[in-house]
Amino acid sequence: MQFLPDEDPITDLLTGQLQLPADFAATQRARVLFGDEIAHFITWSWQDRNFHHGALAVRGKEMKTRLHTDTGMFETAFPCRRLRCRGQLWYSVTSADDLLALHRGAPVRTAASPCSRCNHAAAPG
């Protein structure tokens, strides 16, 4: 019977050989773009083939956010404005000002993707 060698993750971390979790990398990217205070309130929930999904949540209010794993670009969801549609459009965000504009309902650029339900691609507002 062959035994696996003992793992020493602390040594691996201290020598730069530990592969850090995806949540850590996503949070570090958020810190660069939005600052420590905002990044602290982003909670990561799951990852698919292209995106790391999470939410910026403060006192019961939240904005859905995702990080494109290949490009390192952040996107934030905004509700579709079409009548009776409950889908969402995703907008590229590169700063705290972009997040604030979306939160206040005034995106400054076109959506990065069409609505998740009705395929509407126009910018809200």
GIKAGI-V292855 format. One record per residue. N is the residue number from 0. RES is the residue in one letter. PHI is phi in degrees with one decimal (NA if undefined). PSI is psi as a letter, one per 20 degrees, with the letter a starting at -180 (none if undefined). OMEGA is omega as a letter, one per 40 degrees, with the letter a starting at -180 (999 if undefined). Layout:
BEGIN
n->N res->RES phi->PHI psi->PSI omega->OMEGA
n->N res->RES phi->PHI psi->PSI omega->OMEGA
END
This chain:
BEGIN
n->0 res->M phi->NA psi->p omega->a
n->1 res->Q phi->-106.7 psi->p omega->a
n->2 res->F phi->-101.9 psi->q omega->i
n->3 res->L phi->-75.7 psi->q omega->i
n->4 res->P phi->-65.6 psi->q omega->i
n->5 res->D phi->-62.0 psi->p omega->i
n->6 res->E phi->-84.4 psi->q omega->i
n->7 res->D phi->-134.1 psi->m omega->a
n->8 res->P phi->-64.3 psi->h omega->i
n->9 res->I phi->-67.1 psi->g omega->i
n->10 res->T phi->-62.2 psi->g omega->i
n->11 res->D phi->-59.1 psi->g omega->i
n->12 res->L phi->-63.9 psi->g omega->a
n->13 res->L phi->-68.2 psi->h omega->i
n->14 res->T phi->-99.7 psi->j omega->i
n->15 res->G phi->75.5 psi->k omega->a
n->16 res->Q phi->-105.7 psi->i omega->a
n->17 res->L phi->-87.7 psi->p omega->i
n->18 res->Q phi->-77.3 psi->o omega->a
n->19 res->L phi->-76.3 psi->q omega->a
n->20 res->P phi->-65.3 psi->q omega->a
n->21 res->A phi->-60.4 psi->h omega->i
n->22 res->D phi->-59.0 psi->h omega->a
n->23 res->F phi->-63.9 psi->g omega->i
n->24 res->A phi->-62.9 psi->g omega->i
n->25 res->A phi->-65.0 psi->g omega->i
n->26 res->T phi->-65.7 psi->g omega->i
n->27 res->Q phi->-61.8 psi->g omega->i
n->28 res->R phi->-63.8 psi->g omega->i
n->29 res->A phi->-62.0 psi->h omega->i
n->30 res->R phi->-62.7 psi->h omega->i
n->31 res->V phi->-64.2 psi->g omega->a
n->32 res->L phi->-79.8 psi->g omega->a
n->33 res->F phi->-112.3 psi->i omega->a
n->34 res->G phi->97.8 psi->r omega->a
n->35 res->D phi->-61.7 psi->g omega->a
n->36 res->E phi->-62.4 psi->g omega->a
n->37 res->I phi->-71.0 psi->g omega->a
n->38 res->A phi->-58.9 psi->h omega->i
n->39 res->H phi->-60.1 psi->h omega->a
n->40 res->F phi->-94.1 psi->j omega->i
n->41 res->I phi->-91.8 psi->p omega->i
n->42 res->T phi->-110.5 psi->p omega->a
n->43 res->W phi->-92.2 psi->p omega->a
n->44 res->S phi->-114.5 psi->g omega->a
n->45 res->W phi->-159.2 psi->r omega->a
n->46 res->Q phi->-135.2 psi->p omega->i
n->47 res->D phi->-114.3 psi->a omega->a
n->48 res->R phi->-62.7 psi->h omega->a
n->49 res->N phi->-112.7 psi->h omega->a
n->50 res->F phi->-134.2 psi->q omega->i
n->51 res->H phi->-106.0 psi->o omega->a
n->52 res->H phi->-98.3 psi->q omega->i
n->53 res->G phi->-163.8 psi->a omega->i
n->54 res->A phi->-149.6 psi->q omega->i
n->55 res->L phi->-89.4 psi->o omega->a
n->56 res->A phi->-124.8 psi->p omega->i
n->57 res->V phi->-138.4 psi->o omega->i
n->58 res->R phi->48.1 psi->l omega->i
n->59 res->G phi->86.1 psi->i omega->i
n->60 res->K phi->-101.4 psi->q omega->a
n->61 res->E phi->-145.6 psi->q omega->i
n->62 res->M phi->-123.7 psi->p omega->i
n->63 res->K phi->-68.5 psi->p omega->a
n->64 res->T phi->-140.5 psi->q omega->i
n->65 res->R phi->-149.7 psi->q omega->i
n->66 res->L phi->-113.8 psi->p omega->i
n->67 res->H phi->-71.4 psi->o omega->a
n->68 res->T phi->-68.6 psi->h omega->i
n->69 res->D phi->-83.5 psi->g omega->a
n->70 res->T phi->-97.4 psi->i omega->a
n->71 res->G phi->76.1 psi->j omega->i
n->72 res->M phi->-89.2 psi->p omega->i
n->73 res->F phi->-91.5 psi->q omega->i
n->74 res->E phi->-133.0 psi->q omega->i
n->75 res->T phi->-127.6 psi->q omega->a
n->76 res->A phi->-82.0 psi->q omega->i
n->77 res->F phi->-137.3 psi->p omega->a
n->78 res->P phi->-62.6 psi->q omega->i
n->79 res->C phi->-68.3 psi->q omega->a
n->80 res->R phi->-96.8 psi->j omega->i
n->81 res->R phi->-68.1 psi->q omega->a
n->82 res->L phi->-56.0 psi->p omega->i
n->83 res->R phi->66.0 psi->j omega->i
n->84 res->C phi->-92.5 psi->p omega->i
n->85 res->R phi->-112.7 psi->k omega->i
n->86 res->G phi->-81.3 psi->a omega->a
n->87 res->Q phi->-143.3 psi->q omega->i
n->88 res->L phi->-107.9 psi->q omega->i
n->89 res->W phi->-106.7 psi->p omega->a
n->90 res->Y phi->-116.5 psi->p omega->i
n->91 res->S phi->-68.9 psi->p omega->i
n->92 res->V phi->-129.4 psi->p omega->a
n->93 res->T phi->-126.8 psi->j omega->a
n->94 res->S phi->-158.4 psi->r omega->i
n->95 res->A phi->-63.4 psi->h omega->i
n->96 res->D phi->-63.3 psi->h omega->i
n->97 res->D phi->-63.0 psi->g omega->i
n->98 res->L phi->-61.2 psi->g omega->i
n->99 res->L phi->-63.9 psi->g omega->i
n->100 res->A phi->-60.4 psi->g omega->i
n->101 res->L phi->-64.9 psi->g omega->i
n->102 res->H phi->-60.0 psi->h omega->i
n->103 res->R phi->-85.4 psi->i omega->i
n->104 res->G phi->86.9 psi->k omega->a
n->105 res->A phi->-131.0 psi->m omega->i
n->106 res->P phi->-60.1 psi->q omega->a
n->107 res->V phi->-99.3 psi->i omega->a
n->108 res->R phi->-144.4 psi->r omega->a
n->109 res->T phi->-76.5 psi->q omega->a
n->110 res->A phi->-65.3 psi->q omega->i
n->111 res->A phi->-75.7 psi->h omega->i
n->112 res->S phi->-148.6 psi->q omega->i
n->113 res->P phi->-70.3 psi->r omega->i
n->114 res->C phi->-55.4 psi->q omega->a
n->115 res->S phi->-69.4 psi->i omega->a
n->116 res->R phi->-115.0 psi->g omega->a
n->117 res->C phi->-103.0 psi->i omega->i
n->118 res->N phi->68.3 psi->j omega->i
n->119 res->H phi->-67.4 psi->p omega->a
n->120 res->A phi->-115.9 psi->i omega->a
n->121 res->A phi->-75.0 psi->q omega->i
n->122 res->A phi->-70.1 psi->q omega->i
n->123 res->P phi->-69.4 psi->r omega->i
n->124 res->G phi->113.4 psi->none omega->999
END
